[in-house]
Structure formats: C-alpha cells, structure tokens
Amino acid sequence: MTEATYDLAIIGTGAAGYTASIYASRYNVSNIVIGASVGGQTAEAHLIQNYPSYIEIRGSELMEKMKNHVETYGNPIVFDNVDKITGREGDFTIETQSGTSYNAKSLLLAIGMKRRKLGVDGEERLLGKGVTYCSTCDGPFYKNKTVAIIGGSDSANTASLYFSTLASKVFQIYRKDKLRGEPAWADKVVANYKIELIYNTTVVGINGEEKLTSVTLDKPYQGSDKLELDGLFIEIGAEPDPTLPKQLNLELDENNFIKVEKDQKTNVPGIWAAGDITTNSNHFHQTITAAAEGAVAAHNVFTTLQ
Ligand code: NDP
C-alpha cells in the first residue's frame, strides 16, 4: 500500500524528529514522522534537569509533551521500524517493517543511536532475564532487589540514583577511578550511601541459567570476583547504526556519524540529518542540541523547497 506524497519524511521519533516536525509544519512543509520508539533516548532518561523551562521532568513525560505538540499540527506520526529507503531528491520511498510504504520529496534522518553492548559472555542469553539496557523501563521489576549498573557517565549515574530509591542494594561498576558526566549527577551518586561504587573494574562475564545470578569481575571485589545480583543494567552509552545512512550513500565519519553542513544538509541532495547521529553540535548529545538541529534542518528544508 502506498500513501500520499509528503514534502518531508522525518525518520526518528526523538527530540530532533519531533522538533523538525513542529518547525516544518509551521512553514507549511507537509510532513510525516516515522520511528520505532516513543521518544528516542530522552524518553528513557529517569529525570531531566537541564531542559530549559522544566526544572525537573521525567524523560518520558518530556517526550510525551513533544509528541503532543507535534500532533497539534495534524501531521501523522507513525510508530514503525523503517527497513529500507530508496529513490532520489523529489521522490523517496520509505518502506517499513509492517509492510507500508510512504513517499516524500525530501528526507530528514533523525535516527539517534543504538545502545552500546558490553560484548561479554551471557549478555545476549540473559537479556530480559535480569540483564537490561533500559533502567527506567525495567526498573520497577527490581523493587527491593540487588542490582548493578555498569558505566560512569550520565546514563549510569542517573540510573544509580533512580535505583537508590527503589532497590535494596545498588552497585555501580565503572572501569575508571572517577565518575564523569555532569557533576550535578556524579556528586549526588558519590554522596549517596545506598550506592556502592566499584571503581577500576570491568564485568567480563554474566552468569545464570534461566535468569541472572551473578557477574564475573575482572578483579576481586571484597575477596570475590563474583558479584551476586538480581538485575544488571548496562548503561554504557550508544553508537550510530549506519544501516540506513549506508543505503542512502551518505558520507559518514570514521565512527559512523553522518557528516552534515551547518544547515544540517548531508552530501546527498534532498537528504538532511539531525540529532545525535550527526557530526554537528560538537558531538554534545543532549535533548536540547538534538531539538536545535531538528529546527535548523526543518528551516533549511523549507528554504530549499521554495
Ligand atoms: P556516555 O558515552 O557519555 O558514557 C558511556 C559510559 O559508559 C562511560 O562512562 C564509558 O566509560 C562507559 N563505557 C563505554 N563502553 C564501555 C564498555 N565497553 N565497558 C564498560 N564501560 C563502558 O553515554 P551516556 O549514555 O551516559 O550519555 C550520553 C549523552 O546523553 C551525554 O551527553 C549525557 O549528558 C546525556 N544524558 C543525559 C542524561 C540526563 O541529563 N538526565 C541522562 C543520560 C544521558 P569511559 O568513561 O571510560 O569512557
């Protein structure tokens, strides 16, 4: 089934995609937003304290508000995985997992990044059986349980703080000797008596048959290289998925980020990119920088289509 032609197809339902849709709509650029998640990585953040106008807001709530804002302009949002994109400037076809295809004159890739994996034995086998990549999604199952969070930046720090209010015991395992990310979060973690920090340590194995029972550490902690756990939350950042960009012959940097000009144009006519997936914003991956890139891209689509 083929649907109507839009001026712009926005691939991605995070801050960049939603903001681009709002701006495009106000420029009378007809648009459709297509993406698998309900709000990108921001929706998975426990608390956001640096998005202006909200002193503190849950990530999922902020993204729900952005989605509602998009919907006021009446352009469709479709929650589906994009499998394939073909065509050229003026006539792109977007095919989704559910078997629907959409046509658009221009494209904006706001596809964010995918969760980084640890790459150790047991990780895949015990995924969903005690091992998870999304603290806020799966956290409520670990009330009064023993959990460990891996990582030392904002995702891991905010996850540990979240579990300190929920779990009976929280370990944070970090490969270096000092947490990084925003000191506003890191200082709270260090000061939190419920969070036990295990520095200079790496998880080298994840153990359990039917469900997670423990992790193996690369060096003993309190006399043992095994740490018994009910839940393991891998919060070690994200990396670009180059599948769609490569289909479209987009120029990528050495780490698979899409190279863009300051107006968010890619090397291929008719295709823009915005948000965490691009080389812009000094690689400062924040909700506000993603939103800003989406706005710049939408404005440039508008001026280009004139
Ligand atoms: P980051 O890339 O910032 O950090 C990843 C962390 O995982 C680092 O501590 C890194 O270690 C560690 N790590 C990476 N690979 C491995 C590995 N193979 N084994 C063990 N540890 C590993 O990702 P985040 O998701 O934390 O943050 C991404 C962006 O999102 C940031 O800009 C952040 O500010 C933002 N963010 C904001 C939040 C908020 O404000 N509420 C919440 C979450 C994220 P090392 O330090 O050694 O590199």
Residues whose N, C-alpha, C, O or C-beta is under 5 A from the ligand:
A	BS01	NDP	A45 L47 I48 K117 L118 G151 G152 S153 D154 S155 A156 T158 R175 K176 E235 I236 G237 A238 F284 H285 Q286
